[in-house]
Amino acid sequence: MAVIDISQVKINTVAMEIKTLSLNKKQMTLSFFKQITPMELIDYKSSKLNGIPWGRVNYFIRSDHHAGNAINIIWQKGNEIFRNCIELHDYTNSRERDLVNLVNRMASLRKKTMDLQQEINKKDCMFHWNIKRLEETQKEIVDCEKEYQEETVQLELYKKYRKLVVTLQELPQLFIAV
């Protein structure tokens, strides 16, 4: 462990800017902050902002279910202000893993389809049963492909959403009176 010589240490005074929320020229209080209507800043369907973000407040109300890993944003829509507690956890990897699982499932179903077609070509006593299984498997493939397309669109929207969240994290911190 290094020893620091006290003669090498000094305290510097620096100027810093603190941004506060004010209402009628008075600093906003915690009780007023709690009364701000919670509303979603980001439209999840389009990954676009529903208003103008002002800044983040490092205070969480008990009803803010992700308080441990979140940011609380104050934002404006028209002449009103709102607050939104936004979760910071990134689910991109799990969403991508879900897509890989769908691809693997489709590959497995396609192999099953080929195996069933070979069985049907034998025209044995299981012929009708294999045709029914083939039809069910083909329907399952169509459903799986549809789910894959929907999940791909959702993943792209989620990636846009995550970019917005990262941008919102860089907003200035706003202070309120306690």
N, C-alpha and C positions, 0 to 999 in steps of 0.2 A: 504494500500500500504506500502511495506517495505521500510525503509530508509537504504541506504548503507553508511557505514562509509568510508570516503575517504582514511583513513589510511589502510584499508583492500584491496584496489584496487591497482594493479600495471600493468605495460605493460611489456610483455615478448617478446623477439626477438626470432623468430624461423627460421630455415632454411627450404626452400621449393624448390621443383623442378618445373620449368616451361618448358614445352615442346613446341618448336616452329617449324613451318614448314619452311624449308630453301631450297633455290634453288641456286646452285653454291655458297655455303657458305654465302649467303645473306638471311635474313629473308624474307619469302614470303609476298608480299604486298596484300592488299585487291583487287587491280585491277587485279593482277595475279590470285588470288583465284576465282574471278568472271569468269575468262576465262577457268577454269577447266571444262571439259565436264561433264555434269550431266548424270549419268547412274545408273540403278538399281543394287544395291549390292546383294539383295536377289532375287533369282529366285522363283517367286510365285508358279509355278507349282510343284516344288520339295521341296521348303522351304530350299534350300541350298544356301550358299554364292557363288557369282560369282567371288570372288577374296579375297584378304587379306585386312581386315580393319586395318587402321593405328591409327585412333583416330577420335574424334569429334571436330567440330569447332562451336563455339557459335556465328555464324553470318548467317543471312538468306538473300537471294536475293529475290527481290519482286516476281520473278517467282516461288519461293518456296511456293506453295499454302498452306502448313500446318505450316508455320513458328511459329505460336503461341504454338503449341503442337507437337513439332517435334525435331529430332536431325539431324544434318548435318554431315555425315560421309565422311571422306577422305579414299579412298581405292585404292588398286593396283591390276591391272590385267596385267600380263606379265611385260612389261617395261613402262606401262602407268599408270597415276593416274586419278581417277575420284572422283566426289563428288555425294552424294545421300542424299536428304532430306527425312527422313523417319518419317511418322506419328506415334505418340505414343498412340493415342486413342485406347483402347481395345474394339473390337466389339464382343468378345466371347459371352457375355450374350445375345446380340440380335440375334446372329447366333443360339445359343441354343434355344432361344425362338421361332425362325422360325421352328426349328425341332419339338418342342412341338406342334406348330400350325399344322404342317403337320400330325403328329400322330393323333391329334384330328380330323382333316379333314378326314383321312382314316377311323377312327372309325365311324364317321358320315355317310360316304359313305357305309360302310359295313352294318350299320343299315338300311340305305335306300335300299340296295340290299335285305336284309332279308324281309323288308316290301313289296317290289315289288314282290318277289317270292311268298309271301302269297297271294297277289292280283292276281297273275297269276294263282295260284292254284284254284281260284274261277271260272275261265274261263267265266267271264261275258263279256259284250260288250266292255269292256276296255282291253280285253286280248291282242290284237296285239299292242296296244299303250303301255301297261305295259312291254311287251317284248322288244320293242324298247327302252324304258326308262331304263330297266334293262341292256341292252347291252351298252348303253351310260354310265351308272353308273359304270359298270365293267371296261370299257375302262378308265374312270376317275380314278378308283382305281389303275389300272396298271400304269398310268401316274404319279399318286401321289407317288406310291411306288418307281418308278424310280427316281423321284425328291428327295425323302427322301434319297435314297442310294447315289445320287450325292452330296447332301448337307452334309451328314455324312462324306464323303471323304473330301469335302472342309473344313469342320470344323476341322478335324484332321490336315490337312495341315496348316490351319490358326493357330492352337495351336502351331505347330512347328515353324511357322513364328514368333509368339509372343515371344517364348522362345529366338529366335535369336535376336529380337529387345531388349529384356531385357538385354541380354548379351552385345549388342552393346552400350547400355546406360552406361555400366560400363567401356567403353574404356576411356583412358586418354584424357583430353581436350588438343587440340593443339591451340597455339596462332599464329596469323598472325599480321603483321605490319599494322597499320591503316594509 
